[in-house]
C-alpha cells in the first residue's frame, strides 16, 4: 500500500517546504528524498510512504500534501519581525502551533475565571499610543508594584529577571517560558524569528517568552510584551540588537520597555564622562542590576554612544554572553521546568479545577500536554506535596 504512487501538486509541496523554513536540498539530503525536485516539477510522483516522510519532515498534515491547492493557515496575531521579514509569518509552523496552544489555554482560563467571579484586569488596554513612554512606563510600574530604579535593589541581573517574572504573574498576567514546541525537545525554537508574543484578554492575558533567546535580552523582551498588554495589542515580536520592527505599535512598546527598565534621566546623569562603552555599561549594569545589553541600548537611544559603537558592542557581547538554555532554570528537574513551560499560575487553576470536578482529566491533559501519572505527579508538585 505504501508503495502506491500518488499525484501531488508541486505548488502545495513548495508551500509546505517554505513553511518549514528548510530548503529543497536540505530536506532531500536529511530525509533521503532524492527525487524531491522531480515531485515539485511533477515529472515524477512520490510513493505514499515518501509523502509521509515529507509530511513529518515539514511538520505538515499528510492530508494537506494531497490537496490540489495550498491552504493558508494564517497566524491569528500580528507578527512584527526584523529577522527574515520577507517570508510570511504564517509559514512558521512552530510559532503557529505555540500561539494556538496558548490561545486554547486562554479560552479555557477566561471562562473559568469569569465563572469564579474574577473582575477584569483594568490595566489591560489602559495605555494609548498618544501617551508618552514615561507615562506608560509609570502605568507599568503601578500595575506591577515596582518603581523606577527597582532593579538596583536586586543582587544581580539574573535575580532581576526572576523577580520581574514573579511580578508579572502576581499582576495577573500568565507567563509561559519555553524553548521548544510544547514538550517536544526535537522541535527547538532556537533561531526562530520571534523573541516572544502577547495574547491580550482582560481576564487572562498571556505572554510567551522564547527561552532560546539570550538571557541578557529576555528582560527587554518581557518589558516589551508587558507594554503590549497595556496598549491592548496582541503581537508576536522579534528583536535584533534589542530593536523592534518598524511599526508604530512596536516603536511605542520599544520605548516604553526601555524607559521602564532604565529611566532616561537616571542613565543620563549616571553615564561616565570617560571610559569605553564596555567599562561604562559594566559599571552601570552592576549598579542597576540590568544586563549590559540593556544599558548599552539605552545609551544609544540617548545618544550617549553612536550607532556604530553600539552595534560593535552588541556583536562582541553576544559572542561571549552565556547562551540561554532551552531546559529552563531547573536543570534536569522535569516538573520544575513544567512550571515555565505550562506557567505556574495557569497550572494552579488547572489543578484546582480538576480537583473540584470542574475540569475533566482528559481536558487537563490536553491543556498541559502531560498525561496520566505524569500529570498526577506534576499536580502534586504544584501543590507542594512531594516531588523534589
Secondary structure as UniProt FT lines:
FT   TURN            2..3
FT   STRAND          5..6
FT   HELIX           10..20
FT   HELIX           24..31
FT   TURN            34..35
FT   HELIX           36..40
FT   TURN            41..42
FT   STRAND          46..47
FT   HELIX           48..58
FT   HELIX           62..65
FT   STRAND          78..80
FT   TURN            83..84
FT   HELIX           89..91
FT   HELIX           93..115
FT   TURN            116..117
FT   TURN            122..125
FT   TURN            129..130
FT   HELIX           133..144
FT   TURN            148..149
FT   HELIX           150..153
FT   HELIX           157..170
FT   TURN            171..172
FT   STRAND          174..178
FT   STRAND          180..181
FT   TURN            182..183
FT   STRAND          184..188
FT   TURN            190..191
FT   STRAND          196..199
FT   STRAND          206..210
FT   TURN            211..212
FT   HELIX           215..231
FT   STRAND          235..237
FT   TURN            241..242
FT   HELIX           248..261
FT   HELIX           264..270
FT   HELIX           277..288
FT   HELIX           292..301
FT   TURN            302..303
FT   HELIX           307..320
FT   TURN            326..329
FT   TURN            331..332
FT   HELIX           334..338
FT   HELIX           339..343
FT   HELIX           344..355
FT   TURN            356..357
FT   HELIX           361..368
FT   HELIX           372..383
//
